[in-house]
């Protein structure tokens, strides 16, 4: 009887038998592929029927949650989290609001991570772990809190808004608190409900209002009788889906052949050479990534079909860009020559969330220049947030800690070894640069394969056993490099390497004639692949009277390299530096107030929040009274 009421259960069972996949994986894939026909219908809804579009999205997600995924508990957890953020941002207009929002969301997520870790019940392979969807919601809801606070800042102090925020943050500011249907449509957007990608509310609002497509030429708008603003994107989405199928096929074929169990076996530990083991876990790391490639690419394809992936039009090349919600670049990751490049191509929207809503929000400002400055405190807070966001199992922390050291080693190489083969501006390149690239790629990829295994194994003992079987070669390599370049003789070592550095050649740049803004924008889109609002970048650049448009300070990739990795230079001074930095960070956070002191301003904000809640409840009750008074008495 239940199955006749839910037609998706027999379909899931049939697909499980046909594919050999577990029910949880099949349910996820069914939702992903069902998003394509659902999106095809959505694109044909009237452009100005905003409420209809929001409710269509909510209903589609309800079908996913209750009929396919069957995550009833997860639905209520996500809904309560969403309502908490909605009412907190609406009523509590304090500088602490974004932090209260983040701490509560992370706290609930952490509780569910711990519950899943220590749940002694027998696991059901067909049961979906809703913490994955909750992780996506934490990014979206915490970003919503910060973006709404930025919008309040815009109304209260525009000068502070302009000086304190980068272009990305300003373009994502929420100037007016949304209605509940629009907000829930953003929270429960069906195409990214389970696997992501995460995106900002400003993107969703522009998408619903079709402002996202204002630069689409009329000739590119589909529809014969009635032009629709959302352009066609079927071919682009199909390419993403086909790529996803390739990765799924490789994953299904290679998973039985290259397994974690074999890497933990006695035969692997004692019967194989060091080079074989290093190469095997590198390939094992690739196999483990294939499922992420597949799911993220198909999910991105679903977002492209519905129109959310649109990122502008290039009139010079007659090309539309569809990378607004891109979450993975497999080729860029696999060809990455350093840890930074690999991380930039992996889970890209999570990186943007950590950067714009965690790291930059905790950076202090230089008292002289007023600019944000890098520091260990923001790095530690970002690291801790990322770790707790992923879970509480020890394997995550083993990978993250080693990853921090690998980033620092990569920085040492960029400072000391890369300039031997090429200058920073590439005006002087050694003929041996190709050899450097090959060596860098080999070391980076082998080290990544080694570092990510605990992330998959998750258990502490087994992770250490695997590393031990490879003689801790990455740990030893990191220790040697940091000891040489960050130890007592670090300065001497750097000066020695500097003698072999190449010097830049002066290159005369031809005078450039003014370029139309559309062409400038198209050029920027070729250079940058992030979700940054590039039109805002251009406006900012032109207003500052610069000769060429460029990303602002904290969107610049080179500065990003210098600001998001742990520093290990002069280790003997790190503790004093950290203590001093903490004191400065605390003083700026407290704004001159004593720790734990609740100011009159905060008390008044809390009173105002309670007053507004009481006012809205009274208005709601008053609106219900006439309706109830017209009912006939029995």
Secondary structure, DSSP 8 states (H G I E B T S, - for coil): -HHHH-HHHHHHHHHHHHH---HHHHHHHHHHHHHHHHHHHHTTS-TT-HHHHHHHHHHHHHHIIIIII--HHHHHHHHHHHHHHHHHHHH--STTHHHHHHHHHHHHHHHHHHHHHH--S---TTS--THHHHHHHHHHHHHHHHHHHHHHHHHH-HHHHHHHS-HHHHHT---S---HHHHHHHHT-GGGTTT-----HHHHHHHHTTGGGTTS-GGG---SSS--SS---HHHHHHHHHHHHHHHHHHHHHHTTS-HHHHTSHHHHHHS-HHHHHHHHHHHHHHHHHHHHHHHHHHHHHHHHHTTT---EETTTTEE---TT----HHHHHT-SSHHHHHHTSSHHHHHHHIIIIIHHH-EE-TTT--EE--HHHHHHHHHHHHHHH-SSHHHHHHHHHHHHHHHHHHHHHHHTHHHHB-TTSSSB-TTHHHHHHHHHHHHHHHHHHHTHHHHH--HHHHHHHHHHTTTHHHHHHHHHHHHHHSTTHHHHHHHHHTT----------------HHHHHHHHHHH--SS--HHHHHHHHHHTT-SS----GGG-HHHHHHHSS---TTGGGHHHHHHHHHHHHHHHHHTT--TT---HHHHHHHHHHHHHHHHHHHHHHHHHHHHHHTS---
